[in-house]
């Protein structure tokens, strides 16, 4: 049979678990009224359950800690899902149905998608999706920055082909503003001449 537990040893074990006994040691398997040192909760675990680790001491603090672990895991998964979709979170995770300030890695814009929508396969950047109105002056300026001179008015949507002339080689093509914003060149002839052939750029620039 196991030896008798010394009362002083039992108190030391309880205190090491963050509990202050409120009454003399009642026995190894008897509920022992104690107070949680951290949050002052009154609990009554048995000495045996505390000693073998079956009880973390204070059941209230244990539930809080378990909940925080679940929330931390949820936050980590939420950030991972957002990054996998191409968005870098700019603030702590607010919840799956709340707008979340993020940077769209493709275009660099600050956007506010909902994780619920991202997980459902919805896009998070309206500008890249072509759903944000673009004024003619802005569109033309963006084309000229990359060396393409518009030959006709802006078609109105970033996904529409736009007839332009390359100011470097004179090639006339029809790139889309959306692809320009994604970092694709506007002139496939110049891209080939620079040793960077791209079937996709060729297709879009013609």
The 8 nearest C-alpha neighbors of each residue, nearest first, counted from 0:
[[1, 2, 3, 4, 27, 28, 47, 26],
 [2, 0, 3, 4, 27, 5, 47, 26],
 [3, 1, 4, 0, 5, 27, 6, 26],
 [2, 4, 5, 1, 0, 27, 6, 26],
 [5, 3, 6, 2, 9, 8, 27, 26],
 [4, 6, 8, 7, 9, 3, 10, 24],
 [7, 5, 9, 8, 24, 4, 10, 23],
 [6, 8, 10, 9, 5, 11, 24, 4],
 [7, 9, 11, 5, 6, 10, 12, 4],
 [10, 8, 6, 12, 11, 7, 5, 13],
 [9, 11, 13, 7, 12, 8, 14, 6],
 [12, 10, 8, 14, 9, 13, 15, 7],
 [13, 11, 15, 9, 10, 14, 8, 16],
 [12, 14, 16, 10, 18, 15, 11, 9],
 [15, 13, 18, 17, 11, 16, 12, 19],
 [14, 16, 12, 13, 17, 11, 18, 10],
 [17, 15, 13, 14, 56, 18, 12, 55],
 [16, 18, 14, 15, 36, 35, 56, 13],
 [19, 17, 35, 14, 13, 34, 36, 16],
 [18, 20, 34, 33, 14, 36, 21, 35],
 [21, 19, 33, 22, 32, 18, 34, 10],
 [22, 20, 33, 32, 19, 34, 23, 31],
 [21, 23, 20, 32, 24, 31, 33, 25],
 [24, 22, 25, 21, 20, 6, 31, 10],
 [23, 25, 6, 26, 22, 31, 9, 10],
 [26, 24, 23, 29, 31, 27, 30, 22],
 [25, 27, 29, 28, 24, 46, 4, 45],
 [26, 28, 46, 47, 29, 45, 25, 4],
 [29, 27, 45, 26, 47, 46, 30, 48],
 [28, 30, 45, 26, 27, 25, 31, 46],
 [29, 31, 45, 43, 44, 32, 28, 46],
 [32, 30, 43, 45, 44, 33, 29, 25],
 [33, 31, 43, 21, 42, 20, 22, 30],
 [32, 34, 20, 21, 19, 42, 41, 43],
 [33, 35, 41, 19, 18, 39, 40, 36],
 [36, 34, 39, 18, 40, 37, 38, 57],
 [35, 37, 17, 18, 39, 38, 34, 19],
 [36, 38, 35, 39, 17, 40, 18, 60],
 [37, 39, 40, 35, 36, 60, 34, 59],
 [40, 38, 35, 34, 36, 37, 41, 18],
 [41, 39, 35, 38, 34, 42, 59, 57],
 [42, 40, 34, 33, 35, 39, 43, 32],
 [41, 43, 33, 32, 34, 40, 57, 44],
 [42, 44, 32, 31, 30, 33, 45, 41],
 [45, 43, 30, 31, 42, 46, 48, 49],
 [46, 44, 30, 28, 29, 48, 47, 31],
 [45, 47, 27, 49, 48, 50, 28, 44],
 [46, 48, 50, 27, 45, 49, 28, 51],
 [49, 47, 53, 54, 45, 51, 50, 46],
 [50, 48, 54, 52, 46, 47, 51, 56],
 [49, 51, 47, 52, 48, 46, 12, 53],
 [52, 50, 48, 49, 53, 47, 54, 46],
 [53, 51, 49, 54, 50, 48, 55, 47],
 [54, 52, 48, 51, 49, 55, 50, 47],
 [53, 55, 49, 52, 48, 56, 44, 58],
 [56, 54, 57, 52, 49, 61, 53, 58],
 [55, 57, 54, 16, 49, 58, 18, 17],
 [56, 58, 60, 59, 35, 55, 61, 42],
 [57, 59, 61, 60, 62, 56, 55, 54],
 [60, 58, 62, 61, 57, 63, 40, 42],
 [61, 59, 63, 62, 57, 58, 64, 38],
 [60, 62, 58, 64, 59, 63, 57, 65],
 [61, 63, 65, 59, 64, 60, 66, 58],
 [64, 62, 60, 66, 61, 65, 67, 59],
 [63, 65, 67, 61, 66, 62, 60, 68],
 [66, 64, 62, 68, 67, 63, 61, 69],
 [67, 65, 63, 69, 68, 64, 62, 70],
 [66, 68, 70, 64, 69, 65, 71, 63],
 [69, 67, 71, 65, 66, 70, 72, 64],
 [68, 70, 66, 72, 67, 71, 73, 65],
 [69, 71, 73, 67, 72, 68, 74, 66],
 [72, 70, 74, 68, 73, 69, 67, 75],
 [71, 73, 69, 75, 70, 74, 68, 76],
 [74, 72, 70, 76, 71, 75, 77, 69],
 [75, 73, 77, 71, 76, 72, 92, 70],
 [74, 76, 72, 78, 77, 73, 79, 71],
 [75, 77, 79, 73, 74, 78, 80, 72],
 [76, 78, 74, 80, 79, 75, 73, 81],
 [79, 77, 81, 75, 80, 76, 82, 74],
 [78, 80, 76, 82, 77, 81, 83, 75],
 [81, 79, 83, 77, 78, 82, 76, 84],
 [80, 82, 78, 84, 86, 83, 79, 77],
 [83, 81, 86, 85, 79, 84, 80, 87],
 [82, 84, 80, 81, 85, 79, 86, 78],
 [85, 83, 81, 82, 86, 80, 117, 123],
 [86, 84, 82, 83, 104, 103, 81, 87],
 [87, 85, 103, 82, 81, 102, 104, 101],
 [86, 88, 102, 101, 82, 89, 103, 104],
 [89, 87, 101, 90, 100, 86, 102, 78],
 [90, 88, 101, 100, 87, 102, 91, 99],
 [89, 91, 88, 100, 92, 99, 101, 93],
 [92, 90, 93, 89, 88, 74, 99, 100],
 [91, 93, 94, 74, 90, 99, 77, 78],
 [94, 92, 97, 91, 99, 95, 98, 90],
 [95, 93, 97, 96, 92, 114, 99, 98],
 [94, 96, 114, 115, 97, 113, 93, 77],
 [97, 95, 113, 115, 94, 114, 98, 116],
 [98, 96, 94, 113, 95, 93, 99, 114],
 [97, 99, 113, 111, 112, 100, 96, 93],
 [100, 98, 111, 112, 113, 101, 97, 93],
 [99, 101, 111, 89, 110, 90, 88, 98],
 [102, 100, 88, 89, 87, 110, 109, 86],
 [103, 101, 109, 87, 86, 108, 107, 104],
 [102, 104, 86, 107, 108, 105, 106, 85],
 [103, 105, 107, 85, 86, 106, 102, 87],
 [106, 104, 103, 107, 181, 85, 180, 108],
 [105, 107, 108, 104, 103, 181, 180, 127],
 [108, 106, 103, 104, 102, 105, 109, 110],
 [109, 107, 103, 106, 102, 110, 104, 124],
 [108, 110, 102, 101, 103, 107, 100, 111],
 [109, 111, 101, 100, 102, 108, 124, 112],
 [110, 112, 100, 99, 98, 101, 113, 109],
 [113, 111, 123, 98, 99, 110, 114, 100],
 [112, 114, 98, 115, 116, 96, 97, 99],
 [113, 115, 95, 117, 116, 118, 112, 96],
 [116, 114, 95, 113, 118, 96, 117, 119],
 [115, 117, 119, 121, 113, 114, 118, 120],
 [116, 118, 114, 121, 120, 119, 115, 122],
 [117, 119, 115, 120, 116, 114, 121, 80],
 [120, 118, 116, 117, 121, 115, 114, 122],
 [121, 119, 117, 118, 116, 122, 115, 84],
 [120, 122, 117, 116, 119, 123, 118, 115],
 [123, 121, 124, 117, 120, 128, 125, 116],
 [122, 124, 112, 125, 121, 117, 110, 111],
 [125, 123, 126, 127, 122, 110, 128, 103],
 [124, 126, 128, 130, 127, 131, 129, 123],
 [125, 127, 131, 129, 128, 124, 130, 132],
 [128, 126, 129, 125, 124, 177, 106, 130],
 [129, 127, 125, 126, 130, 124, 122, 158],
 [128, 130, 126, 157, 127, 131, 158, 156],
 [129, 131, 125, 128, 126, 132, 127, 156],
 [130, 132, 126, 129, 125, 133, 128, 127],
 [133, 131, 130, 134, 156, 155, 129, 126],
 [134, 132, 131, 135, 138, 137, 155, 156],
 [133, 135, 137, 136, 138, 132, 155, 153],
 [134, 136, 138, 137, 153, 139, 133, 152],
 [135, 137, 139, 138, 134, 140, 133, 141],
 [138, 136, 140, 139, 135, 134, 141, 133],
 [139, 137, 135, 141, 140, 136, 134, 142],
 [140, 138, 142, 136, 141, 137, 135, 143],
 [139, 141, 137, 143, 142, 138, 136, 144],
 [142, 140, 144, 138, 139, 143, 137, 145],
 [141, 143, 139, 147, 140, 144, 145, 138],
 [144, 142, 146, 147, 140, 145, 141, 148],
 [143, 145, 141, 142, 146, 140, 147, 139],
 [146, 144, 143, 142, 147, 141, 185, 184],
 [145, 147, 143, 144, 166, 165, 142, 148],
 [146, 148, 165, 143, 142, 164, 163, 166],
 [147, 149, 164, 163, 143, 165, 150, 166],
 [150, 148, 163, 151, 162, 147, 164, 139],
 [151, 149, 163, 162, 148, 164, 152, 161],
 [150, 152, 149, 162, 153, 161, 163, 154],
 [153, 151, 154, 150, 149, 135, 161, 155],
 [152, 154, 155, 135, 151, 161, 138, 139],
 [155, 153, 156, 152, 159, 161, 160, 157],
 [154, 156, 153, 157, 133, 132, 159, 135],
 [157, 155, 158, 159, 154, 129, 132, 133],
 [156, 158, 176, 177, 129, 159, 175, 155],
 [157, 159, 177, 156, 175, 129, 176, 160],
 [160, 158, 156, 157, 175, 161, 154, 155],
 [161, 159, 175, 173, 174, 158, 162, 154],
 [160, 162, 173, 174, 175, 163, 159, 154],
 [161, 163, 173, 150, 172, 149, 151, 160],
 [162, 164, 149, 150, 148, 172, 171, 147],
 [165, 163, 171, 148, 147, 170, 169, 166],
 [164, 166, 147, 169, 170, 167, 168, 146],
 [165, 167, 169, 146, 147, 168, 164, 148],
 [168, 166, 165, 169, 146, 189, 170, 147],
 [169, 167, 170, 165, 166, 189, 188, 164],
 [168, 170, 165, 166, 164, 167, 171, 147],
 [171, 169, 165, 168, 164, 172, 188, 186],
 [172, 170, 164, 163, 165, 169, 162, 173],
 [171, 173, 205, 204, 163, 162, 174, 164],
 [172, 174, 162, 161, 204, 160, 205, 163],
 [175, 173, 204, 203, 160, 161, 185, 172],
 [176, 174, 160, 177, 178, 158, 159, 161],
 [175, 177, 157, 179, 178, 180, 158, 174],
 [176, 178, 157, 180, 175, 158, 179, 127],
 [179, 177, 181, 180, 175, 176, 183, 182],
 [180, 178, 176, 183, 182, 181, 177, 184],
 [181, 179, 177, 178, 182, 176, 106, 183],
 [180, 182, 178, 179, 183, 105, 106, 177],
 [181, 183, 179, 180, 184, 178, 105, 106],
 [184, 182, 179, 178, 181, 185, 200, 180],
 [185, 183, 186, 179, 182, 200, 187, 190],
 [184, 186, 174, 204, 179, 183, 147, 187],
 [187, 185, 188, 189, 184, 204, 165, 190],
 [186, 188, 190, 201, 189, 200, 204, 191],
 [189, 187, 191, 190, 186, 192, 170, 168],
 [190, 188, 192, 191, 187, 186, 193, 168],
 [189, 191, 187, 193, 195, 188, 192, 196],
 [192, 190, 196, 194, 195, 188, 193, 189],
 [191, 193, 189, 194, 190, 188, 195, 196],
 [192, 194, 190, 191, 195, 189, 196, 188],
 [195, 193, 191, 192, 196, 190, 189, 197],
 [194, 196, 191, 190, 193, 197, 192, 189],
 [197, 195, 191, 190, 194, 198, 187, 201],
 [196, 198, 200, 199, 201, 195, 187, 191],
 [197, 199, 201, 200, 202, 196, 203, 187],
 [198, 200, 202, 197, 201, 203, 204, 196],
 [201, 199, 203, 197, 202, 198, 187, 204],
 [202, 200, 198, 187, 199, 204, 203, 197],
 [201, 203, 199, 200, 204, 205, 198, 187],
 [204, 202, 200, 174, 201, 205, 199, 173],
 [203, 205, 174, 172, 173, 201, 202, 200],
 [204, 172, 173, 203, 202, 201, 174, 171]]
